[in-house]
Amino acid sequence: MNRYPVWKYAIILVALLIGAIYTLPNFFGEAPAVQVSSSKATIKVDSATRAKVEQALAAAAIKPLAITQDLVSIKVRVDSGDTQLKAKDAIQKALVPDATDPQYVVALNLLSASPPWLTALRAAPMYLGLDLRGGVHFMLQVDMQAALTKKAESLSGDLRTLLREKSVRHGGINRNGQAIEVRVRDQQTLQATKAVIADQLPDLQAVETPEGTEYKITLTIKPDAARRVQDQALKQNMVTLHNRINELGVAEPVIQQQGTDRIVVQLPGVQDTAKAKDILGRTATLEVRLVDDSAEARTAEFGGGPVPFGAEKYLERSGQAVIVKKQVILTGDNLTDAQPGFDNQTQEAAVHLTLDAKGSRIFKDITRENIGKRMAILLFEKGKGEVVTAPVIRSEIGGGRVQISGRMTTVEAADVALLLRAGSLAAPMEIIEEFTIGPTLGAENITKGFHSVAWGFAVICAFMAVYYGLFGLFSGLALAVNLLLLVAILSMLQATLTLPGMAAMALALGMAIDSNVLINERVREELRSGASPQAAINAGYERAWGTIFDSNITTLIAGVALLAFGSGPVRGFAVVHCIGILTSMFSAVFFSRGLVNLWYGRQKKLKSVSIGTVWRPDTDGAITKAE
């Protein structure tokens, strides 16, 4: 009746083992470290960079505890804050000889101090939020009017091209702020122009006004289209910020939309506000230009002469100079997608680009007129340009799909596609709020949060032990397992723990014990009714399960609603709340019954159980106390 099969105990042991392993990293804390990452999107952090870092540390007589390298950064872990500052200075001098044109970002960071065997098992601590770890917080406001003006400029160019293709003669197209003004000479041209606008540019609404013998058409962006432009500008800015911050290796950055025109950016672990602003300001712009293949340009490429008039000199990633014309053919605004792939004919690594309608028309004309010539794709960061690739135009390219190939590996193709997708900001942004949370305040918040959870746990366990005896001790152990599994799951998910999350953890302890109270009281009721101890234990768990399940499901629904519709601190609370409900159902019912069955289940002639005081009227009407 009250015995678990071996496989159920095996499940409990496996859950405890996994919980212990993935909870352990949270107890080792963090060690000071120096992080080296790329300052430019085209500069890679590789083994050569690591060798320079090691040489700089050796020259400064600094022995690091560990040096780790990933795809975007190199992290040097040291033993103290003083050593951290010395290591940063040494690495900065070695990697950034020119402060005006930094190739790398050398920043202070904190890394997990977990032993190597835990790291080998992919066991890592939870990320700490801004309020616990410290860092910087920014609120940026997107200039939506600039986005609409930019869209109006693009639409005016599209309209000019469309009218030329349809052979519609007009008296001039001017942009006045966010309005586009088109002048036509007669009624027939007016109707033809309106037909082109209605058919090809549905986002514009037209108002016509006569001006003497001519007509003026004033075009404005429709309200629905304006909202779409603003939404797209906000989303593109968020994607661009996320790409740039991820390239710098900031752990768990928070980039969230707030309202219709604001973006909240939180960078945990970053204490230098100026450096954080520099990170946010890093945006790349893409330009497509023709390569100057004249004799003067060829001479200038090899340093033998001046750059020809109307051209500029830029370097490829290999260091080879390329002379390109100043005229910009396309910009990143005309690019809608970039994906790595392979050339269908040569099977070489390639990048497949998708252009918008305007870009497709321009690119088709340029490639038709310049077959056999080279075309350069340049990436500009902080006003300095670099040639990503300069392929030869083999044939006319139409349809808006472009392929870049030649002398690229699959990794380089993926890198180029990432750079081109990152693009530039769709609209300028302004920082309207900023503040820094120091690591001292974060440590104080951690201490207070830990004390709240620990004292809540201790008081609950003490009360349960006094009121329910041995069953109360079983409930306390189940509560400890609940906390263990909750922390382990949060660590496995690499969730970000914030102060609201710690509040949810303390609340989860109080709610988890409710299930054990229901079970214990149900067992007491069965004992009062005269059931044998073994029958009372079985009936207590069986009949309490329905109530426990219903109450937890309704609470889980509320938590899921918070998770779905909340944001920021509310979502942090909801994540811990929902996981805490699931772990409490396992620990309070499955695990605690396993303990009870292990202790009492093998006793065939069980006369009493230690579940506190059970008040039961005897045959004489008096009240007796039963163990």
C-alpha positions in Angstrom: 0.0 0.0 0.0 2.7 2.5 1.0 5.7 1.3 -0.9 7.4 2.8 -3.8 8.9 0.6 -6.6 12.6 0.9 -7.2 12.2 3.0 -10.4 10.5 5.8 -8.5 13.3 6.0 -6.0 15.7 6.0 -9.0 13.8 9.1 -10.4 14.2 10.8 -7.1 17.9 10.1 -6.8 18.5 11.3 -10.4 16.6 14.5 -9.8 18.5 15.2 -6.6 21.9 14.5 -8.3 21.1 16.7 -11.3 19.7 19.4 -9.0 22.9 19.4 -6.8 25.2 19.5 -9.8 23.5 22.5 -11.5 23.0 24.3 -8.2 26.6 24.1 -7.1 28.0 26.8 -9.5 25.9 29.4 -7.8 27.9 29.0 -4.5 31.3 29.6 -6.0 30.6 33.3 -6.8 32.4 35.4 -9.4 36.0 36.2 -10.0 37.4 39.5 -11.5 38.3 39.2 -15.2 39.3 41.2 -18.2 37.3 40.8 -21.4 38.8 41.5 -24.9 36.3 41.9 -27.8 36.3 43.4 -31.2 35.8 47.1 -31.6 34.9 46.8 -35.2 32.6 44.3 -36.8 35.2 43.3 -39.4 37.9 42.6 -36.8 37.9 39.0 -35.5 39.0 37.8 -32.1 41.1 34.7 -32.9 44.1 32.7 -31.7 46.5 35.4 -32.8 44.7 37.8 -30.6 44.9 35.4 -27.7 48.7 35.0 -28.3 49.1 38.8 -28.0 47.1 38.8 -24.8 49.3 36.0 -23.3 52.5 37.8 -24.3 51.2 41.1 -22.7 50.4 39.4 -19.4 53.7 37.6 -19.3 55.6 40.8 -20.0 53.7 42.4 -17.0 54.5 39.4 -14.8 50.8 38.6 -14.4 49.7 35.0 -13.9 46.0 34.6 -14.9 43.9 31.9 -13.2 42.4 31.0 -16.6 42.1 32.3 -20.2 39.0 31.3 -22.1 38.1 32.1 -25.7 34.7 32.0 -27.5 33.5 33.2 -30.9 33.3 36.9 -29.9 35.8 37.5 -27.0 38.7 36.4 -24.9 38.3 36.4 -21.1 41.2 36.5 -18.7 40.3 35.5 -15.1 42.6 36.8 -12.3 42.7 36.5 -8.5 42.0 40.1 -7.3 40.7 43.5 -8.3 44.2 45.0 -8.3 45.5 42.4 -10.7 42.4 42.9 -12.8 43.3 46.6 -13.3 47.0 45.8 -14.0 46.0 43.2 -16.6 43.6 45.6 -18.3 46.3 48.2 -18.6 48.8 45.7 -20.0 46.4 44.3 -22.5 45.2 47.8 -23.5 48.7 48.9 -24.4 49.4 45.7 -26.4 46.2 45.6 -28.4 45.2 49.3 -28.7 48.4 51.3 -29.6 46.3 54.1 -31.2 43.5 55.3 -28.9 41.9 57.3 -31.6 41.3 54.1 -33.7 40.8 51.2 -31.3 40.8 47.8 -32.9 39.6 46.0 -29.7 37.6 46.8 -26.6 39.3 45.9 -23.3 36.8 45.9 -20.5 36.5 44.8 -16.9 34.2 41.9 -16.3 33.2 39.2 -13.8 33.3 35.5 -14.5 32.0 32.4 -12.7 34.6 30.9 -10.3 33.2 27.4 -10.8 35.8 24.6 -10.9 36.7 23.1 -14.3 34.8 19.8 -13.8 31.5 21.7 -13.3 32.2 23.8 -16.4 32.9 20.7 -18.3 29.4 19.5 -17.4 28.0 22.7 -18.8 26.9 23.7 -15.3 26.9 27.5 -15.0 25.4 29.9 -12.4 22.3 31.9 -13.0 22.8 35.3 -14.6 22.3 38.1 -12.2 20.2 41.1 -13.2 21.2 44.7 -13.1 19.8 45.2 -9.6 21.9 42.3 -8.2 25.1 42.5 -10.3 25.3 46.2 -11.0 25.7 47.8 -14.4 24.3 50.5 -16.5 20.7 51.3 -17.5 19.7 53.5 -20.5 16.4 54.6 -21.9 16.6 55.7 -25.5 14.0 57.7 -27.4 13.7 57.0 -31.1 13.2 60.0 -33.4 10.1 58.8 -35.2 9.7 62.0 -37.2 13.2 61.4 -38.6 12.1 57.9 -39.6 9.0 59.2 -41.4 11.1 61.9 -43.1 13.5 59.2 -44.2 10.7 57.1 -45.6 9.2 60.1 -47.4 12.6 60.7 -49.0 12.7 57.1 -50.1 9.2 57.2 -51.5 10.0 60.4 -53.5 12.9 58.7 -55.2 10.7 55.7 -56.0 8.0 58.0 -57.4 10.5 59.8 -59.6 11.8 56.4 -61.0 8.3 55.1 -61.6 7.1 58.2 -63.5 10.2 58.0 -65.7 9.6 54.3 -66.4 5.9 55.1 -67.3 6.9 58.1 -69.5 4.8 60.4 -67.4 6.2 64.0 -67.7 6.0 66.1 -64.6 7.0 69.6 -63.6 9.1 68.6 -60.7 9.1 66.5 -57.5 10.0 68.1 -54.2 10.0 66.9 -50.7 8.7 69.4 -48.1 9.3 67.7 -44.7 7.2 64.5 -44.7 5.1 65.6 -47.7 6.0 65.1 -51.3 4.9 67.7 -53.8 4.5 66.8 -57.5 3.7 69.4 -60.1 1.9 68.5 -63.4 0.8 70.6 -66.3 -2.6 69.2 -67.4 -5.5 67.1 -66.4 -4.4 64.1 -68.4 -0.9 64.0 -66.7 -2.6 64.5 -63.4 -4.8 61.4 -63.9 -1.8 59.4 -65.1 0.3 60.4 -62.1 -2.5 59.5 -59.7 -2.9 56.1 -61.4 0.8 55.3 -60.9 0.7 56.4 -57.3 -2.5 54.4 -56.5 -1.1 51.3 -58.3 2.6 51.3 -57.2 2.7 53.4 -54.0 -0.3 52.4 -51.9 1.2 53.9 -48.7 0.7 57.4 -50.0 -2.5 59.5 -50.0 -2.9 62.3 -52.5 -4.5 65.7 -52.4 -4.6 67.8 -55.6 -4.8 71.6 -55.8 -4.9 73.7 -58.9 -2.3 76.4 -59.3 -3.2 78.5 -62.3 -3.0 76.3 -65.4 -1.1 73.6 -63.6 -1.8 71.2 -60.7 0.0 70.4 -57.5 -0.3 66.9 -56.0 0.6 66.8 -52.3 1.4 63.3 -51.1 1.5 62.3 -47.4 2.1 58.9 -45.8 -1.2 57.2 -44.7 -1.7 56.9 -40.9 -1.6 53.1 -41.0 1.6 53.1 -43.1 3.1 55.7 -40.8 2.5 53.4 -37.8 4.1 50.5 -39.7 7.1 52.7 -40.5 7.5 53.6 -36.8 7.1 50.0 -35.7 9.7 48.9 -38.2 12.1 51.6 -37.2 11.8 50.7 -33.5 12.3 47.0 -34.3 15.3 47.6 -36.6 16.9 49.7 -34.0 16.4 47.0 -31.4 17.9 44.4 -33.7 20.9 46.6 -34.5 21.5 47.3 -30.9 21.2 43.6 -30.0 23.7 42.6 -32.7 26.3 45.2 -31.7 26.0 44.4 -28.0 26.2 40.7 -28.6 29.4 41.1 -30.6 31.0 42.8 -27.6 30.1 39.8 -25.4 28.0 41.6 -22.8 26.4 38.8 -20.7 22.6 38.8 -20.9 21.9 42.3 -22.1 18.3 43.5 -21.7 16.9 45.3 -24.7 13.1 45.9 -24.5 10.6 48.2 -26.1 8.8 50.6 -23.8 5.9 52.5 -25.2 5.7 53.3 -28.9 9.1 55.2 -29.3 11.4 54.1 -26.4 13.9 51.4 -25.9 15.3 50.3 -22.5 18.9 48.9 -22.6 20.4 47.3 -19.5 24.0 46.0 -19.5 24.7 44.0 -16.3 28.3 44.0 -15.2 29.3 47.1 -17.2 30.4 49.9 -14.8 31.8 52.4 -17.3 29.0 54.6 -18.5 31.2 56.2 -21.2 32.1 52.8 -22.6 28.5 51.7 -22.5 27.5 54.8 -24.5 30.2 53.9 -27.0 28.7 50.4 -27.4 25.3 51.8 -28.1 26.7 54.3 -30.5 28.3 51.6 -32.6 26.2 51.3 -35.8 27.5 50.2 -39.2 26.3 51.6 -42.5 26.6 49.7 -45.8 27.4 51.2 -49.2 27.8 49.7 -52.6 30.2 51.5 -55.0 32.0 50.8 -58.3 35.7 50.1 -58.2 37.9 52.6 -60.2 39.9 50.4 -62.6 41.7 53.2 -64.4 45.5 53.1 -64.7 45.9 55.9 -62.2 43.8 54.0 -59.7 45.8 50.8 -60.2 49.0 52.8 -59.5 47.4 54.4 -56.4 46.4 50.9 -55.1 50.0 49.9 -54.8 51.1 53.2 -53.3 52.7 54.6 -56.4 50.6 57.6 -57.0 47.8 59.9 -55.8 44.2 58.8 -55.7 42.4 59.9 -58.8 39.8 62.8 -58.6 36.4 61.5 -57.7 37.7 58.4 -56.0 38.7 57.3 -52.5 41.0 54.7 -51.1 39.9 52.0 -48.6 41.5 48.8 -47.3 40.2 45.2 -47.5 40.4 42.9 -44.5 43.6 41.5 -45.9 45.2 44.9 -46.0 45.0 45.3 -49.8 44.0 48.8 -50.9 41.0 49.3 -53.2 40.3 52.5 -55.0 36.5 53.1 -55.3 34.4 55.9 -56.8 32.8 58.4 -54.5 29.4 57.9 -56.0 27.2 55.7 -53.8 25.1 53.2 -55.8 23.2 51.6 -53.0 23.0 51.8 -49.2 22.0 49.4 -46.5 18.5 50.9 -46.6 17.9 49.0 -49.9 18.9 45.6 -48.3 16.1 43.5 -46.9 18.0 40.3 -46.2 21.5 38.6 -46.3 22.1 34.9 -45.9 25.2 32.7 -46.3 25.0 29.9 -48.9 26.9 28.4 -51.9 27.3 29.3 -55.5 25.1 26.9 -57.6 27.8 26.6 -60.3 31.1 26.5 -58.5 29.9 25.4 -55.0 32.0 28.1 -53.5 30.9 29.9 -50.3 28.7 32.9 -51.2 26.4 35.5 -49.6 22.8 35.8 -51.0 21.4 39.3 -50.8 17.8 40.4 -51.2 17.1 44.0 -52.3 13.9 46.1 -52.1 12.1 47.4 -55.3 14.2 50.5 -55.6 17.4 48.7 -55.0 16.5 46.0 -57.5 16.0 48.6 -60.3 19.2 50.5 -59.6 21.2 47.3 -59.3 19.9 45.9 -62.5 20.8 49.1 -64.4 24.3 49.3 -62.8 25.2 45.6 -63.5 24.0 45.8 -67.1 26.2 48.8 -67.8 29.3 47.6 -65.9 29.8 43.9 -66.9 33.4 42.9 -66.3 34.0 45.6 -63.8 34.4 45.3 -60.0 31.9 46.4 -57.5 32.9 47.1 -53.8 30.7 46.6 -50.7 31.9 48.9 -48.0 31.1 48.9 -44.3 31.4 52.1 -42.3 31.8 52.2 -38.6 32.5 55.5 -36.7 33.1 57.3 -40.0 35.8 54.8 -41.1 35.1 52.5 -44.0 36.5 49.1 -44.9 35.9 47.0 -48.0 34.1 43.8 -47.1 34.3 42.3 -50.6 34.9 43.5 -54.2 33.5 40.9 -56.7 33.5 41.2 -60.5 30.2 41.8 -62.2 29.7 38.8 -64.5 26.3 39.6 -65.9 23.2 41.7 -65.5 21.5 41.0 -62.2 17.7 41.6 -61.9 14.9 40.4 -59.7 16.4 41.8 -56.5 18.5 38.8 -55.6 22.3 39.3 -55.6 25.1 36.8 -55.0 28.5 37.7 -53.6 31.1 35.0 -54.0 34.8 34.5 -54.6 37.7 33.9 -52.2 35.5 33.4 -49.2 35.3 30.5 -46.7 32.0 29.4 -45.2 32.8 31.2 -42.0 33.7 34.4 -43.8 30.4 34.2 -45.8 28.5 33.8 -42.5 30.4 36.8 -41.1 29.7 39.0 -44.1 26.0 38.1 -44.1 25.8 39.0 -40.4 27.5 42.3 -41.0 25.2 43.2 -43.9 22.1 42.2 -41.9 23.1 44.3 -38.9 22.8 47.4 -41.1 22.4 50.8 -39.5 19.8 52.5 -37.3 16.5 53.1 -39.0 16.2 56.4 -37.1 18.4 58.4 -34.7 18.1 57.9 -30.9 18.7 60.0 -27.9 19.5 58.9 -24.4 16.9 60.4 -22.1 17.6 58.5 -19.0 20.7 56.8 -17.6 22.0 55.6 -14.3 24.6 53.2 -12.9 24.2 50.6 -10.2 27.5 49.9 -8.5 28.6 46.4 -7.6 28.5 47.2 -3.8 24.7 48.0 -4.0 24.3 44.8 -6.1 26.1 42.7 -3.4 23.9 44.3 -0.7 20.8 43.4 -2.7 22.0 39.8 -3.0 22.7 39.6 0.7 19.2 40.9 1.6 17.5 38.6 -0.9 19.5 35.6 0.4 18.6 36.4 4.0 14.9 36.7 3.2 14.8 33.3 1.5 17.0 31.6 4.2 15.1 33.0 7.1 11.7 32.2 5.5 12.9 28.7 4.9 14.2 28.2 8.4 11.0 29.6 10.1 8.8 27.4 8.0 10.8 24.3 8.7 10.8 25.0 12.4 7.1 25.6 12.5 6.4 22.4 10.5 8.7 20.3 12.8 7.0 21.6 15.9 3.4 21.3 14.7 3.6 18.1 12.7 6.5 16.2 14.3 8.3 13.7 11.9 5.9 14.5 9.1 6.9 18.1 9.6 10.6 17.2 9.1 9.7 15.3 5.9 7.9 18.5 4.7 11.0 20.6 5.5 13.2 18.2 3.5 10.7 18.4 0.6 10.8 22.2 0.8 14.7 22.0 0.6 14.4 19.8 -2.5 11.9 22.2 -4.0 14.4 25.1 -3.5 17.3 22.9 -4.9 15.4 22.0 -8.0 14.2 25.6 -8.6 17.7 27.0 -8.5 19.0 24.1 -10.7 16.3 24.7 -13.4 17.0 28.4 -13.4 20.7 27.7 -13.8 20.1 25.2 -16.5 17.9 27.7 -18.4 20.5 30.4 -17.8 17.7 32.6 -16.6 18.4 36.1 -15.3 17.8 36.4 -11.5 16.5 39.8 -10.4 15.2 41.2 -7.1 11.6 40.4 -8.2 12.8 36.9 -9.0 14.2 36.5 -5.4 10.8 37.7 -4.1 9.1 35.1 -6.2 11.5 32.5 -4.8 10.6 33.4 -1.2 6.9 33.3 -2.1 7.4 29.9 -3.7 8.6 28.5 -0.4 5.4 29.7 1.4 3.2 28.4 -1.4 5.0 25.1 -1.6 4.4 24.2 2.0 0.7 24.5 1.5 0.6 21.2 -0.3 2.3 19.5 2.7 -0.1 21.1 5.1 -3.0 19.8 3.0 -1.5 16.3 3.1 -0.7 16.3 6.8 -4.1 17.6 7.8 -5.8 15.0 5.5 -3.8 12.2 7.2 -4.9 13.6 10.6 -8.6 13.5 9.5 -8.2 9.9 8.5 -6.7 9.1 11.9 -9.6 10.9 13.7 -12.0 8.8 11.7 -10.4 5.6 13.1 -8.4 4.5 10.1 -5.2 2.6 10.7 -1.9 4.5 10.3 -1.1 2.8 7.0 -4.6 3.4 5.5 -4.5 7.0 6.8 -1.2 7.8 5.1 -2.4 6.3 1.8 -5.8 8.0 1.9 -4.2 11.3 3.0 -1.9 11.5 -0.1 -4.6 10.2 -2.5 -7.4 12.5 -1.5 -5.2 15.6 -1.0 -3.8 15.2 -4.5 -6.9 16.6 -6.3 -7.0 19.7 -4.2 -3.2 20.3 -4.6 -3.5 19.9 -8.3 -6.4 22.3 -8.7 -4.9 25.0 -6.5 -1.5 24.8 -8.3 -3.0 24.9 -11.8 -5.1 28.0 -11.0 -2.0 29.7 -9.6 0.0 28.6 -12.6 -2.5 30.1 -15.0 -2.1 33.4 -13.2 1.7 33.1 -13.5 1.5 32.3 -17.2 -0.7 35.4 -17.7 2.0 37.5 -16.0 4.6 35.8 -18.2 2.7 36.4 -21.4 1.6 40.0 -20.9 4.1 41.4 -18.4 7.5 42.9 -19.1 10.7 43.7 -17.3 10.5 42.9 -13.5 7.0 41.4 -13.9 8.4 38.7 -16.3 11.3 38.1 -14.0 8.9 37.4 -11.1 6.6 35.3 -13.3 9.4 33.0 -14.6 10.5 32.0 -11.0 6.9 31.8 -9.9 5.9 29.3 -12.6 8.9 27.1 -12.2 8.5 27.2 -8.4 4.9 25.8 -8.8 6.0 22.9 -11.0 8.9 22.0 -8.7 6.7 22.2 -5.6 4.2 19.7 -7.0 7.1 17.2 -7.5 8.7 17.8 -4.1 5.6 18.1 -2.0 3.8 15.1 -3.4 6.2 12.7 -5.1 9.3 13.3 -3.0 7.7 13.6 0.4 5.6 10.5 -0.1 8.8 8.7 -1.0 10.3 9.7 2.3 7.2 8.6 4.2 7.0 5.3 2.4 10.7 4.7 3.1 10.2 5.4 6.8 6.8 3.8 7.5 6.0 1.7 4.5 7.9 -1.4 5.5 6.4 -1.6 9.0 3.6 -4.1 8.7 2.2 -3.6 12.2 2.4 0.1 12.4 0.5 1.4 15.5 1.1 5.1 15.3 2.7 7.9 13.3 4.5 11.0 14.4 2.3 13.7 12.9 1.8 16.0 15.9 -1.3 16.1 18.1 -4.4 14.4 16.8 -7.4 15.3 18.9 -9.9 12.5 18.9 -12.9 11.9 21.2 -12.6 8.5 23.0 -15.5 6.2 23.9 -16.2 8.1 27.1 -16.4 11.5 25.4 -13.1 12.7 26.8 -10.3 14.1 24.6 -7.1 12.1 24.2 -3.8 12.8 22.5 -2.5 10.4 19.9 1.0 10.3 18.5 
